[in-house]
Amino acid sequence: MTGMVDRADRFSGATVPLWKNRTARALFYQAVVLGLLVLLTAFFVHNTGVNLAKRGIASGFGFLNGVAGFDISFKLVSYSLTSSYGRALLIGLLNTLLVAAVGVVLATVLGFVVGVARLSSNWIIAKLAAVYVDVIRNIPLLAQLIFWYFGVLSTLPGVRQSIDLLGLFFLNQRGLYAPVPELQPGFGIMPVALLVGALGAVLVSAWARRRQMMTGQPFHSFWVGLGLIVGVPLIVGLIFGFRMTWSFPELAGFNFKGGFQIAPEFIALLVGLSIHTSAFIAEIVRSGVQAVSHGQTEAGLALGLKRGIVTRKIVLPQALRVIVPPLTSQYLNLTKNSSLAVFIGFPEVVAVFAGTTLNQTGQAVECIAITMAIYLVISLLISLFMNWYNRHIALVER
């Protein structure tokens, strides 16, 4: 019995010296690397502080409370010349998030359409999609932004000769004028109704999925869900009133009054980013669809399903497992490429904070560090969401 205990101790590693223990060595090496990184960071921070002190430049983030004193042409929240630099940073951040969010949606929709068109059996459609991808991918993004801003939008007619679109939208050199809703007291019930409709659509979709798994009978949950999302707010609005009016743009003198103005810089940036990124997404979609075995399509057609249903219900769900990982990189690229807006004068975070604020305050280290941290956090959040979605659609192996 004693010999068995000794052998167990020997095999368990209890008598192995600490420097020969693989786990202990791994922890030691990691601690050494972490310590070196801390020392290196401390050295750079100390060195930067000394150099700033020699040049009489104050360090710290107290400048964020100072008065900015400059105007911002495009803003989503209130801002004035007396606002602080911190408020200016918020304006730039919101503009960046707006461009990234809308650009991702537009680029994804356009990229999927072009990617599927590249696989079309129609020769003309397939070749046009191929030309679109080859041309857009091989022109630098900055050149495209300059083209859309200076080559297209700057050549539009003046205000009095605006291009009339259905009598609701007006396009000219100053941008796009569009109707905007004006909320009245009591409107808060409408978002609640929309949320209830969306929750009902989710519940119906989950019920339809369980029903089909148990009985094999499909249920048109999409149309029912759409009816709930649209119908519930509509019914609530008819009963309690929509509590909302519309402000339409009208030409008055040398400019439009009413409505909402979308700056040409925003339009040029959004169009350039969306079109440029969509060309790369199209190739990702094409490769993802081709990665699905053609036997899947043949099996669906053999069951009597229409080709459109086979594409939507069989091919694309399987292709998403190949599409999503590289798609994440394109979303990150679009978000970071929005910093090129500084070349066409759109006030996103780089132009507002790493540009104007830095020049006025001289706080170069702080401004660049904050700007880098903002892009890092946004990129990490996008990656986390896409990784979660990728795990959600992954095949579950038994």
C-alpha positions in Angstrom: 0.0 0.0 0.0 2.9 2.4 0.8 4.6 1.7 -2.5 1.3 2.5 -4.3 1.1 5.9 -2.5 4.7 6.7 -3.3 4.1 5.9 -7.0 1.0 8.0 -7.0 2.9 11.0 -5.5 5.6 10.6 -8.0 3.2 10.4 -11.0 1.1 13.3 -9.6 4.2 15.6 -9.8 4.3 16.3 -6.1 8.1 15.6 -6.0 8.9 17.4 -9.3 11.0 20.5 -8.7 9.2 23.8 -9.3 11.5 24.9 -12.2 10.6 21.6 -14.0 6.9 22.1 -13.5 5.4 23.1 -16.9 2.5 25.1 -15.4 4.8 26.9 -13.0 7.2 27.8 -15.9 4.3 29.1 -18.0 3.1 31.3 -15.2 6.6 32.6 -14.6 7.2 33.5 -18.2 3.8 35.3 -18.4 4.6 37.3 -15.3 8.0 38.3 -16.7 6.4 39.5 -20.0 3.7 41.3 -18.1 6.2 43.0 -15.9 8.3 44.1 -18.9 5.2 45.6 -20.6 4.4 47.5 -17.4 7.9 48.8 -17.1 8.0 49.8 -20.8 4.6 51.6 -20.5 5.8 53.4 -17.4 9.0 54.5 -19.2 7.1 55.9 -22.1 4.6 57.7 -19.8 7.4 59.2 -17.7 9.4 60.2 -20.8 6.4 61.9 -22.4 5.6 63.8 -19.2 9.2 65.0 -18.9 9.3 66.2 -22.5 5.9 68.0 -22.2 7.1 69.7 -19.0 10.3 70.9 -20.8 8.2 72.5 -23.5 5.8 74.1 -21.0 2.8 72.0 -22.2 0.4 71.0 -19.5 -0.7 67.4 -19.5 -4.0 65.9 -18.4 -7.6 65.9 -19.5 -8.8 69.1 -17.9 -8.9 70.8 -21.2 -12.1 68.9 -22.0 -14.0 71.4 -19.8 -12.7 74.4 -21.7 -14.8 76.4 -24.2 -14.4 75.1 -27.7 -15.2 78.3 -29.5 -15.7 76.7 -32.9 -18.8 75.6 -34.8 -19.6 72.2 -36.1 -21.7 72.0 -39.3 -23.3 68.6 -38.8 -24.6 67.7 -35.3 -27.2 65.3 -33.9 -27.4 67.0 -30.4 -27.3 70.6 -29.3 -24.0 72.4 -29.6 -22.9 76.0 -29.7 -19.7 78.1 -29.7 -19.7 78.2 -25.9 -19.9 74.4 -25.6 -16.9 72.5 -24.1 -14.3 70.4 -25.9 -15.9 67.4 -24.3 -19.2 68.3 -26.0 -17.4 68.7 -29.3 -15.9 65.2 -28.8 -19.4 63.8 -28.2 -20.6 65.4 -31.5 -17.8 63.9 -33.4 -18.3 60.5 -31.8 -22.1 60.5 -32.6 -21.3 61.5 -36.2 -18.9 58.6 -36.5 -21.3 56.1 -35.1 -24.1 57.4 -37.4 -21.9 57.0 -40.5 -20.8 53.5 -39.4 -24.2 52.2 -38.5 -26.0 53.5 -41.7 -23.0 52.6 -43.9 -22.9 49.0 -42.6 -26.6 48.5 -43.4 -26.3 50.0 -46.9 -23.0 48.2 -47.7 -24.4 44.8 -46.5 -27.6 45.1 -48.5 -25.8 46.3 -51.7 -23.1 43.7 -51.2 -25.5 40.8 -50.9 -27.4 41.9 -54.0 -24.3 42.2 -56.1 -22.8 39.0 -54.7 -25.9 37.0 -55.6 -26.1 38.8 -59.0 -22.5 37.6 -59.7 -23.9 34.0 -59.6 -26.9 34.8 -61.7 -27.6 32.5 -64.7 -28.3 35.7 -66.7 -25.0 36.5 -68.5 -25.6 40.3 -68.6 -26.4 40.6 -64.9 -23.5 38.4 -63.9 -21.0 40.4 -66.0 -22.3 43.8 -64.9 -21.9 42.6 -61.3 -18.4 41.4 -62.0 -17.5 44.8 -63.6 -18.9 46.6 -60.6 -16.8 44.6 -58.2 -13.6 44.9 -60.3 -13.9 48.6 -60.8 -14.9 49.6 -57.3 -12.3 47.4 -55.6 -9.4 48.8 -57.6 -10.1 52.5 -57.0 -8.7 53.9 -53.7 -11.4 54.9 -51.3 -10.1 58.4 -50.9 -10.3 58.9 -54.6 -14.0 57.7 -54.6 -14.8 60.1 -51.7 -13.3 63.0 -53.6 -15.2 62.0 -56.8 -18.5 61.9 -55.0 -18.0 65.2 -53.2 -16.3 67.4 -55.7 -17.2 65.5 -58.9 -20.9 64.9 -58.3 -22.4 66.8 -55.4 -20.5 70.0 -56.0 -21.8 70.1 -59.6 -25.4 70.0 -58.5 -27.6 73.1 -59.3 -28.1 75.9 -56.8 -30.9 76.2 -54.3 -33.4 77.8 -56.6 -32.8 75.2 -59.3 -33.0 72.2 -56.9 -33.8 68.8 -58.3 -37.4 68.0 -57.2 -37.9 64.4 -56.1 -41.7 63.7 -55.8 -42.2 67.2 -54.3 -40.9 65.9 -51.0 -37.2 65.8 -51.4 -35.0 68.5 -52.9 -31.3 68.0 -53.9 -28.9 70.8 -54.5 -25.3 71.9 -53.7 -26.2 72.4 -50.1 -27.4 68.8 -49.7 -30.6 66.9 -49.5 -33.7 68.5 -47.9 -36.2 65.9 -46.6 -39.4 65.9 -44.5 -38.9 65.4 -40.8 -41.5 64.3 -38.2 -42.3 66.7 -35.4 -43.3 64.9 -32.2 -46.3 66.1 -30.2 -47.1 65.6 -26.4 -48.3 62.0 -25.8 -46.2 60.5 -28.6 -44.4 58.2 -26.1 -47.2 55.6 -26.5 -46.1 54.9 -30.1 -42.6 53.5 -29.3 -44.3 51.3 -26.6 -46.7 50.0 -29.3 -43.8 49.4 -31.7 -41.9 47.5 -29.0 -45.0 45.4 -28.2 -45.4 44.6 -31.9 -41.8 43.6 -32.3 -42.0 41.4 -29.2 -45.0 39.7 -30.6 -43.2 39.1 -33.9 -40.3 37.4 -32.0 -42.7 35.2 -30.1 -44.6 34.2 -33.2 -41.3 33.4 -35.0 -40.2 31.2 -32.1 -43.6 29.4 -31.9 -43.5 28.8 -35.7 -40.1 27.3 -35.5 -41.1 24.9 -32.7 -44.3 24.0 -34.6 -42.4 23.2 -37.8 -39.9 21.1 -35.9 -42.7 19.1 -34.3 -45.2 18.8 -37.1 -43.2 19.6 -40.3 -45.8 22.2 -41.3 -44.4 25.7 -42.2 -46.0 28.9 -40.9 -45.6 32.3 -42.6 -44.2 34.0 -39.5 -42.5 36.7 -41.6 -45.8 38.2 -42.8 -47.5 37.8 -39.4 -44.5 39.4 -37.7 -44.5 42.3 -40.2 -48.2 42.7 -39.6 -47.7 42.9 -35.8 -44.8 45.4 -36.1 -46.8 47.7 -38.4 -50.3 46.9 -37.3 -50.0 47.4 -33.5 -48.6 51.0 -33.8 -51.2 51.7 -36.5 -54.1 50.6 -34.4 -52.8 52.5 -31.3 -52.3 55.6 -33.5 -55.9 55.3 -34.8 -57.3 55.0 -31.3 -55.2 57.5 -29.4 -53.9 59.7 -32.3 -50.5 59.6 -33.8 -49.3 62.6 -31.9 -47.0 63.6 -34.8 -46.9 66.0 -37.6 -44.6 66.4 -40.6 -42.4 69.4 -41.5 -41.9 69.7 -45.2 -39.1 71.7 -46.8 -40.3 74.7 -48.7 -38.3 77.2 -50.8 -38.4 80.6 -49.1 -36.0 83.2 -50.6 -32.5 81.9 -51.0 -32.9 78.7 -48.9 -35.4 76.1 -47.8 -37.4 76.3 -44.6 -38.7 73.4 -42.7 -37.8 69.8 -43.1 -34.3 68.4 -42.5 -31.1 69.1 -44.3 -28.6 66.3 -44.9 -25.2 67.8 -45.6 -23.4 67.0 -48.9 -20.3 65.9 -46.9 -22.4 63.3 -45.1 -24.0 62.1 -48.4 -20.6 61.8 -50.1 -19.0 60.0 -47.2 -21.9 57.6 -46.8 -22.2 56.8 -50.5 -18.4 56.4 -50.9 -18.0 54.1 -47.9 -21.1 52.0 -48.7 -20.2 51.4 -52.4 -16.5 50.8 -51.7 -17.3 48.3 -48.9 -20.1 46.6 -50.8 -17.7 45.5 -53.6 -15.7 43.5 -51.0 -18.8 42.2 -49.3 -20.0 41.0 -52.7 -17.0 38.8 -53.2 -17.4 37.4 -49.7 -21.0 36.6 -50.4 -20.1 35.0 -53.8 -17.4 32.8 -52.2 -19.7 31.9 -49.3 -22.5 30.7 -51.6 -20.1 28.8 -53.8 -18.7 27.0 -50.7 -22.1 25.4 -50.2 -22.3 22.1 -52.0 -24.3 22.3 -55.3 -26.1 19.1 -54.1 -28.0 21.2 -51.6 -29.5 23.3 -54.4 -30.3 20.2 -56.5 -31.9 18.5 -53.5 -34.1 21.6 -52.8 -35.2 21.8 -56.5 -35.9 18.0 -56.5 -38.3 18.6 -53.6 -40.2 21.0 -55.8 -39.1 24.2 -54.1 -38.7 27.3 -56.2 -35.1 28.5 -56.9 -35.7 31.7 -54.8 -36.8 29.7 -51.8 -33.9 27.3 -52.2 -31.5 30.3 -52.2 -33.1 32.0 -49.2 -33.9 29.0 -47.0 -31.2 26.5 -47.9 -28.1 28.1 -49.5 -27.8 31.4 -47.7 -28.2 30.1 -44.2 -25.4 27.6 -44.8 -23.3 30.3 -46.6 -23.5 32.6 -43.6 -21.2 30.4 -41.7 -18.5 31.1 -44.3 -19.5 34.7 -44.8 -19.7 36.1 -41.3 -16.0 35.9 -40.2 -14.6 37.9 -43.2 -17.7 40.2 -43.1 -16.6 41.3 -39.6 -13.4 42.6 -41.1 -15.3 44.7 -43.7 -17.5 46.2 -40.9 -14.3 47.2 -39.0 -12.7 48.6 -42.2 -15.8 50.7 -42.9 -15.9 52.1 -39.4 -12.2 53.0 -39.4 -12.2 54.3 -43.0 -14.8 56.9 -41.9 -11.8 58.9 -40.6 -11.1 59.8 -44.2 -14.1 62.2 -43.9 -11.5 64.8 -42.8 -10.6 65.2 -46.5 -14.1 66.3 -47.5 -14.9 68.3 -44.4 -17.3 66.1 -42.6 -17.0 66.6 -38.8 -16.5 63.1 -37.5 -14.3 62.3 -34.4 -10.9 62.7 -36.2 -11.7 66.0 -37.8 -13.4 67.5 -34.7 -11.1 66.1 -31.9 -7.8 65.0 -33.5 -8.0 68.0 -35.8 -9.5 71.2 -34.6 -9.4 70.5 -30.9 -5.8 69.3 -31.0 -4.7 72.5 -33.0 -6.5 74.8 -30.5 -5.4 73.1 -27.3 -2.0 71.7 -28.2 -2.9 68.5 -26.2 -1.6 66.2 -28.9 -1.0 63.2 -26.7 -4.3 63.3 -25.0 -6.3 64.0 -28.2 -4.7 61.2 -30.2 -4.9 58.8 -27.2 -8.7 59.5 -26.8 -9.3 59.2 -30.6 -7.4 55.8 -30.7 -9.3 54.6 -27.7 -12.6 55.4 -29.3 -11.9 53.5 -32.5 -10.5 50.6 -30.4 -13.7 50.4 -28.3 -16.0 50.6 -31.3 -14.0 47.9 -33.1 -14.0 45.6 -30.1 -17.8 46.0 -29.7 -18.4 45.2 -33.4 -16.1 42.2 -33.1 -17.9 41.0 -30.0 -21.3 41.2 -31.6 -20.2 39.5 -34.8 -18.5 36.7 -32.9 -21.6 36.2 -30.9 -23.7 36.0 -34.1 -21.1 33.7 -35.6 -21.5 31.3 -32.7 -25.3 31.6 -32.9 -25.4 30.4 -36.5 -22.7 27.8 -36.2 -23.5 24.1 -36.7 -24.1 22.3 -33.5 -22.4 18.9 -33.6 -23.7 16.0 -31.7 
